[in-house]
Amino acid sequence: MHSGSQNKMVMLNLQQSFRINENRKTAEYKLGRMNHGAEALAEQLLPQ
């Protein structure tokens, strides 16, 4: 049978989706930090 090659495809798909997931988490983390930085900057610039 050719179940071996099917398993390889599944593994590749899993690795790919995991990598995409990690990239998304990293991007969200960076965005979150940027937003936090922008808020801190605005607080400094705006008169209290």
MIDOSE-1310 file (N, C-alpha, C; in nm, 2 decimals, decimal comma, always signed):
residues 48
mhsg	+0,08/-0,12/+0,00/+0,00/+0,00/+0,00/+0,09/+0,13/+0,00; +0,02/+0,24/-0,02/+0,10/+0,37/-0,02/+0,05/+0,46/+0,10; +0,03/+0,39/+0,21/-0,01/+0,47/+0,33/+0,11/+0,54/+0,39; +0,23/+0,49/+0,36/+0,35/+0,56/+0,41/+0,36/+0,70/+0,35
sqnk	+0,34/+0,72/+0,22/+0,35/+0,85/+0,16/+0,23/+0,94/+0,21; +0,12/+0,88/+0,24/+0,01/+0,96/+0,29/+0,04/+1,01/+0,43; +0,11/+0,93/+0,51/+0,15/+0,97/+0,64/+0,25/+1,09/+0,63; +0,34/+1,08/+0,54/+0,44/+1,18/+0,52/+0,37/+1,31/+0,48
mvml	+0,27/+1,31/+0,40/+0,19/+1,43/+0,36/+0,12/+1,49/+0,48; +0,06/+1,40/+0,57/+0,00/+1,45/+0,69/+0,10/+1,52/+0,78; +0,21/+1,46/+0,80/+0,32/+1,51/+0,88/+0,36/+1,65/+0,83; +0,38/+1,66/+0,70/+0,42/+1,79/+0,64/+0,32/+1,89/+0,66
nlqq	+0,19/+1,86/+0,64/+0,08/+1,95/+0,67/+0,08/+2,00/+0,81; +0,10/+1,90/+0,91/+0,10/+1,94/+1,05/+0,21/+2,03/+1,08; +0,33/+2,00/+1,03/+0,45/+2,09/+1,05/+0,42/+2,23/+0,99; +0,36/+2,24/+0,88/+0,34/+2,36/+0,81/+0,24/+2,45/+0,89
sfri	+0,13/+2,38/+0,94/+0,03/+2,46/+1,01/+0,08/+2,50/+1,15; +0,17/+2,42/+1,21/+0,23/+2,45/+1,33/+0,32/+2,58/+1,31; +0,39/+2,58/+1,20/+0,48/+2,69/+1,18/+0,40/+2,82/+1,16; +0,29/+2,81/+1,08/+0,20/+2,92/+1,06/+0,15/+2,97/+1,19
nenr	+0,11/+2,88/+1,27/+0,05/+2,91/+1,41/+0,16/+2,99/+1,49; +0,28/+2,94/+1,49/+0,39/+3,00/+1,56/+0,41/+3,14/+1,51; +0,41/+3,16/+1,38/+0,43/+3,29/+1,32/+0,32/+3,38/+1,36; +0,20/+3,33/+1,36/+0,08/+3,42/+1,40/+0,10/+3,46/+1,54
ktae	+0,14/+3,37/+1,63/+0,15/+3,40/+1,77/+0,26/+3,51/+1,79; +0,37/+3,50/+1,72/+0,48/+3,59/+1,72/+0,43/+3,73/+1,67; +0,36/+3,73/+1,56/+0,31/+3,85/+1,51/+0,21/+3,92/+1,60; +0,12/+3,84/+1,66/+0,03/+3,90/+1,76/+0,10/+3,95/+1,88
yklg	+0,21/+3,88/+1,93/+0,29/+3,93/+2,04/+0,35/+4,06/+2,01; +0,41/+4,07/+1,89/+0,48/+4,20/+1,85/+0,38/+4,31/+1,84; +0,26/+4,28/+1,78/+0,16/+4,38/+1,76/+0,11/+4,43/+1,90; +0,10/+4,34/+1,99/+0,05/+4,37/+2,13/+0,15/+4,46/+2,19
rmnh	+0,28/+4,43/+2,18/+0,39/+4,51/+2,24/+0,39/+4,65/+2,17; +0,37/+4,66/+2,04/+0,37/+4,79/+1,97/+0,25/+4,87/+2,02; +0,13/+4,81/+2,04/+0,02/+4,88/+2,09/+0,04/+4,93/+2,23; +0,10/+4,85/+2,31/+0,14/+4,89/+2,45/+0,23/+5,01/+2,45
gaea	+0,33/+5,00/+2,36/+0,43/+5,11/+2,35/+0,36/+5,24/+2,30; +0,27/+5,23/+2,21/+0,20/+5,34/+2,16/+0,12/+5,41/+2,27; +0,05/+5,32/+2,35/-0,03/+5,38/+2,46/+0,06/+5,45/+2,56; +0,17/+5,39/+2,59/+0,27/+5,45/+2,69/+0,32/+5,59/+2,63
laeq	+0,35/+5,59/+2,50/+0,39/+5,71/+2,44/+0,29/+5,82/+2,44; +0,16/+5,78/+2,41/+0,05/+5,88/+2,41/+0,03/+5,93/+2,55; +0,05/+5,85/+2,65/+0,03/+5,90/+2,79/+0,14/+6,00/+2,83; +0,26/+5,98/+2,77/+0,37/+6,07/+2,80/+0,34/+6,21/+2,73
llpq	+0,29/+6,20/+2,60/+0,28/+6,32/+2,52/+0,16/+6,40/+2,56; +0,05/+6,33/+2,59/-0,07/+6,41/+2,63/-0,07/+6,46/+2,77; -0,11/+6,59/+2,78/-0,11/+6,65/+2,92/-0,21/+6,57/+3,00; -0,17/+6,55/+3,13/-0,26/+6,47/+3,22/-0,38/+6,56/+3,27
